[in-house]
Amino acid sequence: MSLAEEAKKGLAGLGTFGGTSHRLVATVPDERLECELTTLDRVGCEFTRFVVSTDRLASATMDELKRISQALASRLTYLLEPIKPIEQDAEGCVIQMRSVPPQREADVTSYYEVLVRRGGELSLCRWAKASGDARQPLPAQVTREVFLRLVGDFSAAAR
């Protein structure tokens, strides 16, 4: 069974909710999804934390992380904004990706951030930053179909 299929079963077991936070965990051999859901209904969900972990990347090189970040950038074309690598930290062995360009409304900028880390963690968060303020996490809103596609794309990129 794939990680996306396990996530689909996990979503079905949660029912629907809003205003409370529920943790979704799905595991298959060598992969794990951890997601903090804030809303779940028949059509979609909101999440503040989305992490796919795999032991296959425990000792990944920067070249392997670059390959993964490029694979994610080419796959995640269905999000609100395109995702591109913007920074590489060879010492910390992490690649930071963000929405390019970010979404702007009035004085608030919002964007996706994807981190690809050695050790096997690929994470996705949405952030908002008002001018003069520190950035704050913003729940990402997606349909159930897009959520499961994210799980499958993160899983495939890590292979």
Wavefront OBJ file of the C-alpha trace (Angstrom):
o trace
v 0.000 0.000 0.000
v 1.262 3.516 -0.814
v 1.631 6.382 1.633
v -1.178 8.259 -0.174
v -3.504 5.262 0.241
v -2.668 5.094 3.959
v -3.304 8.848 4.259
v -6.674 8.427 2.537
v -7.642 5.759 5.069
v -6.466 8.043 7.883
v -8.569 10.945 6.609
v -11.623 8.697 6.387
v -11.126 7.685 10.015
v -11.082 11.285 11.240
v -14.579 12.214 10.083
v -15.134 15.958 9.720
v -14.216 18.740 12.138
v -13.393 22.409 12.356
v -11.839 24.661 14.944
v -9.864 21.878 16.587
v -6.548 20.393 15.640
v -6.129 16.718 14.753
v -2.911 14.929 13.974
v -2.896 12.617 10.983
v -0.146 10.000 10.916
v 0.223 7.485 8.089
v 3.069 5.011 7.738
v 4.293 2.474 5.225
v 7.690 0.773 5.175
v 10.407 3.487 4.969
v 7.923 6.422 4.874
v 5.851 8.395 7.340
v 3.391 11.288 6.969
v 2.694 13.588 9.901
v 0.183 16.344 9.395
v -1.531 18.795 11.737
v -5.042 19.273 10.363
v -7.107 22.225 11.614
v -10.210 21.612 9.481
v -11.514 18.610 7.595
v -14.791 18.412 5.693
v -16.203 16.366 2.837
v -14.424 18.444 0.198
v -11.183 19.701 1.695
v -8.918 20.382 4.615
v -6.643 22.951 6.221
v -3.275 22.047 7.668
v -0.502 23.896 9.425
v 2.145 21.184 9.335
v 2.827 18.606 6.611
v 5.923 16.392 6.852
v 6.904 13.300 4.891
v 9.870 11.452 6.400
v 11.873 8.632 4.897
v 14.883 6.655 6.069
v 16.085 6.500 2.447
v 17.431 10.066 2.799
v 19.165 9.586 6.143
v 22.572 10.291 4.621
v 21.559 12.166 1.473
v 24.094 14.375 -0.257
v 23.387 17.943 -1.369
v 23.198 16.683 -4.957
v 20.470 14.223 -3.968
v 18.592 16.969 -2.103
v 18.867 19.221 -5.165
v 17.404 16.437 -7.304
v 14.516 16.051 -4.870
v 13.853 19.792 -4.736
v 13.797 19.971 -8.545
v 11.433 16.980 -8.673
v 9.111 18.706 -6.188
v 9.271 21.993 -8.093
v 8.228 20.225 -11.299
v 5.434 18.253 -9.571
v 3.821 20.932 -7.359
v 2.419 22.974 -10.230
v -1.149 22.703 -8.898
v -0.611 24.843 -5.774
v -1.571 28.527 -5.615
v 1.906 29.645 -6.628
v 4.839 27.865 -8.281
v 7.488 26.542 -5.860
v 11.178 27.085 -6.615
v 14.417 26.436 -4.690
v 15.640 29.729 -3.247
v 18.397 28.793 -0.819
v 20.815 25.936 -0.213
v 22.598 25.393 3.085
v 25.412 22.928 2.418
v 26.534 23.007 6.055
v 23.062 22.177 7.408
v 22.315 20.036 4.322
v 18.921 21.618 3.670
v 17.279 23.218 0.646
v 14.626 25.885 1.152
v 11.971 26.344 -1.504
v 9.281 29.027 -1.633
v 6.456 30.371 -3.748
v 7.881 32.430 -6.606
v 6.218 34.866 -6.775
v 4.356 34.881 -3.453
v 0.717 35.938 -3.189
v 0.204 39.592 -2.220
v -2.999 41.165 -0.897
v -2.881 44.702 0.520
v 0.087 44.675 2.923
v 0.115 40.881 3.496
v 2.358 38.465 1.629
v 1.627 34.748 1.820
v 3.649 31.883 0.437
v 4.398 28.180 0.632
v 7.699 27.030 2.045
v 9.124 23.575 1.393
v 12.202 22.318 3.230
v 14.159 19.324 1.951
v 16.522 18.078 4.672
v 19.156 15.418 4.978
v 17.920 12.936 7.507
v 14.881 12.345 5.361
v 12.416 15.142 6.095
v 10.394 16.958 3.443
v 8.026 19.555 4.887
v 5.432 21.982 3.568
v 4.024 25.016 5.401
v 2.151 28.152 4.376
v 3.227 31.465 5.872
v 1.804 34.999 5.966
v 3.721 38.179 6.663
v 2.202 41.614 7.110
v 4.575 44.523 6.564
v 6.434 45.317 9.754
v 5.425 42.040 11.441
v 7.109 38.671 11.830
v 5.825 35.887 9.625
v 3.051 33.697 11.023
v 1.934 30.202 10.028
v -1.172 30.241 7.874
v -3.315 27.133 7.410
v -2.954 25.808 3.869
v -6.333 25.103 2.302
v -6.591 22.294 -0.225
v -9.153 19.810 -1.442
v -8.872 16.226 -0.238
v -7.782 15.287 -3.752
v -4.945 17.840 -3.712
v -3.935 16.752 -0.193
v -3.544 13.146 -1.322
v -1.718 14.289 -4.442
v 0.727 16.195 -2.198
v 1.351 13.029 -0.192
v 1.982 11.044 -3.367
v 4.230 13.697 -4.906
v 6.351 14.114 -1.756
v 6.652 10.341 -1.503
v 7.644 9.970 -5.178
v 10.185 12.811 -5.005
v 11.915 11.152 -2.056
v 12.423 7.882 -3.967
l 1 2 3 4 5 6 7 8 9 10 11 12 13 14 15 16 17 18 19 20 21 22 23 24 25 26 27 28 29 30 31 32 33 34 35 36 37 38 39 40 41 42 43 44 45 46 47 48 49 50 51 52 53 54 55 56 57 58 59 60 61 62 63 64 65 66 67 68 69 70 71 72 73 74 75 76 77 78 79 80 81 82 83 84 85 86 87 88 89 90 91 92 93 94 95 96 97 98 99 100 101 102 103 104 105 106 107 108 109 110 111 112 113 114 115 116 117 118 119 120 121 122 123 124 125 126 127 128 129 130 131 132 133 134 135 136 137 138 139 140 141 142 143 144 145 146 147 148 149 150 151 152 153 154 155 156 157 158 159
